[in-house]
Structures are given as C-alpha cells and as structure tokens.
Amino acid sequence: MGSIVPFQDLNLMPSPSTAASTAAAATLPLLTPKIEPKTEPFDEPVPTHQLERGQNTPESLLSESAPGFFSNSENTPESQPPDRDNVYSEFYRISELFRTAFAKRLRKYGDVDVLDPDSRAIVTVTHQDAQLSNAVVPRTKPMKRSGELVRVTDLSAEDERYFRDVVRRTRMLYDSLRVFAVYEEEKRRGIGQGRRARGDLTASSVMKERQLWLNRDKRIVGSIPGVQIGDVFFFRMELLVVGLHGHSQAGIDYLPGSQSANGEPIATSIIVSGGYEDDEDAGDVLIYTGHGGQDKLSRQCEHQKLEGGNLAMERSMHYGIEVRVIRGFRYQGSVSSKVYVYDGLYKIHDCWFDVGKSGFGVYKYKLLRIEGQPEMGSAILRFADSLRTKPLSVRPKGYLSLDISGKKENVPVLLFNDIDGDYEPLYYEYLVRTVFPPFVFTQGSNGAGCDCVSGCTDRCFCAVKNGGEFAYDHNGYLLRGKPVIFECGAFCQCPPTCRNRVSQRGLRNRLEVFRSRETGWGVRSLDLIHAGAFICEYAGVVLTMEQAQIFSMNGDSLIYPNRFSARWGEWGDLSQVFSDYMRPSHPSIPPLDFAMDVSRMRNVACYISHSPTPNVMVQFVLYDHNNLMFPHLMLFALENIPPLRELSIDYGVADEWSGKLAICN
C-alpha cells in the first residue's frame, strides 16, 4: 500500500551521475549496479553453504566428537529423561499474559481499517493454542516467523523474573554451544587454519532446528520480555535467537504488508552501526537513513524507494508505533571484534526524502528516545571506556583508592563510594590467592605432572586427569563446568602460556568495589566480560572445621565452600540440543569439609553480591596441589556481563534480611 505522505520519488528522475549524459546513455548499454540490502559495514555475510544439510552442517561439525564429549570416562550415570518442568516446557504458560495486552479497537481511515494509534496493541489477535514439543527433540522443520504482531505490557515482578530467566538460559545455551562449536571446528582443522570458525552460525542454526529460538510464535512491538536495556551481544545471530531483531543482515526488521492485518508493513526494530554515510547519531536523537540503493562496497549508487523497510518505518511513524534500537560498533577485546547493545525504545517523529552526500535520494527518519527508560547501554560502554584510562577526570569525587590490592593484582582494583563515609575495604589486608595449611600440599599429592614441553595436547597426562578432555578452549573460555578442574601446575613441564593454565594467571578484568544503597558493597567490572571467561579467585585463609568452630565463636566472618550452589552444571549444559548429554560426574570430588576466614585478609571477590539468578559461578580448580579436599574457588562468568553491571553469586545461604552475605554489608 502506498504512503499517504507526498514524498518526491527521485526514482522517476535520472540519477545525478547520468543526468548530463542522457543522449549518450541512449546509445550505450545501461550498466545496473547490484543493489544490496542495508547490511553492517563490517559484518560477514552468512555462508549459506554451511547451513545446508550434509557436509559441514552444524550437525556434522558437532556430531563427530559430541558423543565422547558428552559421556563421562568413569562412573557415568545412566541418562535421565528430560525434565519436562524446565523453563522451556513452561514457555507457553505465559502466553495468556499476551492476551491481556491486546487491543481490539479499529478505526476507519478511508477504505482501510487500521488500529487506534492510542491502543496498546497493533493488530487484532487470533490466538491459536500451540503444542509444546519435547525439550530434547530430533531435527525438525524450523518454525516460521509469525505474522501476529503484539505488545507485551503490565507484567508483574514475578513474570519479569520468569522471562528474564528464560532469556538468560537461552543465551547461556547459545554461548555454550557457540564456544563448543568453535572448539570442535578448530580441533578438526587445526588452530589458525582456514577461515575463522563461525560458531555463532552453528549455534543459532542448531537451536533453530530444535525450535529453541524465542518469540517465533509472535512478533513483539516494544520491549522484549526478559531483555533489558544495556544487554550486550557479540553476534547478530544472537539477536535473532532471543527475538530482539529478525534479520541476519538487514538493518530494518519489519512485518511485511502481506502478513499485516491492514495490509501495511510495520517496523519493529533497527540496528544502527554507521552503515550509511547519511546517518547522524546523537544518542537520544537519531537521524536514521532508510535501506536500499547501495552496492557491495556500501556506496550509494541509486535512489532509495519507499517500499519494504522504508515504508514500514513511515507507517510506524504514522501510527505512533515505537521501534527497538540496537547499536553496533567495534569494541576492543570482543570475541567478534564488535558488540551490539540494546539501547531501548524510540519513536519516529519525522520522515522526509533528501539528497544524500553521494548525490542520490535517500529517506531519512528522525527518532527520539522515549523518556523514563534506563540509561543507554552504548553510553555506559563509552563511560566505562573513559573510566579505564582517566577515572579521576571522569569521576573526580568518590574514589577512595585507585588500587586496594596495592599492585598485587595484574590490574588495579578500584574502590568507589559517593554515598557515605564507609571506608571498610581499606581496613583489610588484600589477599591475591587462597592460603592453605601446609598439610594440604603433602596429603594426597604425588607430585605428578605432564611432560608437554611446548604445550599440552589433548592426550597428555593432565587431559587424562580431567576425564580425557581439557576444560578450556584455545581462547581460555570454559567449555563446560565440572565438579573439579585439574589445571597444569608446578610439577608440569608445560610453559606458563599453556591453555590449561587459565585461572592461576590471576585477574585480567579491571574490577571496582563500589558502595550501593541496595546491596551495601558490591563489585562491577570496567571491562566487558565474556560468557565462560575467568574473572577472579574467591580468596581467604583456609580453616579446618575444628578451627572454624573456634573462629566463629569469636564472631569472625567465615565462608563455607560446600554451601555454594552447584551452578557449574548450568554452563555447557547442552541437554536441550543433544539427547545423550549427561552432566559431568568425573573428575569427582568428595564433600568439602573446610571453611575460609575472610575477617582479616580477603580479596575483591568477598564483596560480590548474592543473587538467586547469578551472572557468576564458582568452579573448583586444583593446580598447586592435588588434594581434592581443598580446591581453589575460581569464579567464571555465566553470561556476557556489560561494564558497570554488578556481579552476583549464588552463595546458597544468604542473610535473610539483605539477601546478601553479612560479610559484604
């Protein structure tokens, strides 16, 4: 359907480059450039040959070594039937919440029925009950995107937590599968051989075939339940998996007019990453250029037309429908060299046709950010970047110390408090590593290690101790959690750069202990932390249980490692993808029977908050001794953690009043 706005269509006019040579063009053959959709300037196109069935499919890349990876080498329990009460099996339980957000009012505009712009939904809904497939399913035909356009509103706090957990677990599955796919591909063809392994494509394709993508049964206008402003994504395909954006390359996601109830296209989200030279991004105010008219080199070579996504943007402006804005930009240290951050909802306030910098006609849209939303994630990333280089210039007040570790850590640990006069973290001696009693190094330690002089291989002695596989990939990311991980130690011949020496290398992200009105003392990172990455050790002075009883009577702050929830089982859990997946049970570890005193000496980890849905997990690791009764407590990221977002652990037992361990208050 055409637009009611009288735009001048320059496509009916000669192009600027050919207007002066009309006569010559009549005698010469016309060269028509190949027009590409609006893509990201540094995105790699999706290699479709990798997504076809047969050789080099995601299934074939994973199936060769998956059985060995999923089975335990010793004492493997029998496979358990899938848990039908998990978060996926209840996904459609919340479908009824969507119904309450649907409007039913229509207005007449000429001969066309359209929805009331003031209503809280977009189209009339005809809901059909969906049948939930089993969580562990064979390869099936992927579900097509629905034409049902809805807006989700008025969710209760319980529902918000539910949807957040759905998104969190879906993203955790995606990251686990991506890391594993890259590891298997590099192992198959060798490190640095051929093109970069695209684990993002493999993970998304496998999840799509098993219908694990979210929000495929509806197209949501406005906020996606469970996705928060400031959430960071490393790959475009992950945006599709959670339903935040629906195209792997196109910058405008919209419902086509052929699927709309009133026959008009509606835009739902856009990605802004500098792909068009006429874009102007000022944060809260955005001048966005429509798509079309570019060649493969991202050069404008033809006038844009008011069709497809361009028409959808104009129609969304007409009806006052908000769009989601995701910004993409290069980011140093990212696993993909770039990041995408969700910046919230914008409304389109103006639309016009203009001559762009290249002399061709382009459609422009002025978007204004809706007030009352949390701070933009892209602004937080830029702010954190400035804090890393010049903290006192950015925040001249509030810093109590620029390094509470006293240069004991690889990077500084900052202390910030702009709320009150509490200086408590300055009163403790900073402890980099856990202090064990001397008998730990003599009991249960045989002094055996690997003989890998140039670096460990998959069949070395340390790999055998870990059940026949290393716990980390070649980038140092945890492949999946285990009861305990044996890293190479002092008795090994491998160099310090060995891939099996991850957690013992110490802190790599710049952390900040800060004062919070909600959680007392907390910890956040100035760096973007990848899912599966090592963060730091939870350090203290180890006590036997007899010693702990005496210390506790004196009122000392003690940590009991056996109380930490076994969140390590969540990372790398691919039971939703592979029916023969089993939770690791080897190497096994006996029940821990010791405590850690942090009343006088502690490190930054002691200030991390408690949460029932944490973004950090505890993984037991051994490297300087082989005594299974006294492992190190190493912290790894369960998800991508944006800068300045508070870190949290599931302590298992927390103070009932504050929801946080008393030592952190």
Secondary structure, DSSP 8 states (H G I E B T S, - for coil): ---SS----GGGS--TTTGGGHHHHHHS-------B----TT-----GGGTSSSTT-HHHHHHTTHHHHHS-SSS--------TTSTTTTGGGGHHHHHTT----EEEETTEEEE-TTSS-SS-----------SS------------EEE-----HHHHHHHHHHHHHHHHHHHHHHHHHHHHHHHHH-TT-SS---HHHHHHHHHHHTT--SS-SSEEES--TT--TT-EES-HHHHHHHTS---SS-SEEEE-TTTSTTS--EEEEEEESS-STT-EE-SSEEEEE-S--B-TTS-B-S---S-THHHHHHHHHHHT--EEEEEEEE-TT-TTSEEEEEEEEEEEEEEEEEE-TTSSEEEEEEEEE-TT----HHHHHHHHHHHHH-HHHH--SSEEES-TTTT-SSS--EEE-SSS---GGGGSEE-SS-B--GGGGTTT--------SS---TTSHHHHHTTSS-SB-TTS-BSS--S-EE---TT--S-TT-TT--GGG---S-EEEEEETTTEEEEEESS-B-TT-EEEE---EEEEHHHHHHHHHTT--EE-GGGS--GGGTTT--TTT-TT------S------EEEE-SSEE-GGGG-EE-SS-SEEEEEEESS---TTS-EEEEEESS-B-TT-B-EE--SS--TTTSS-GGG-
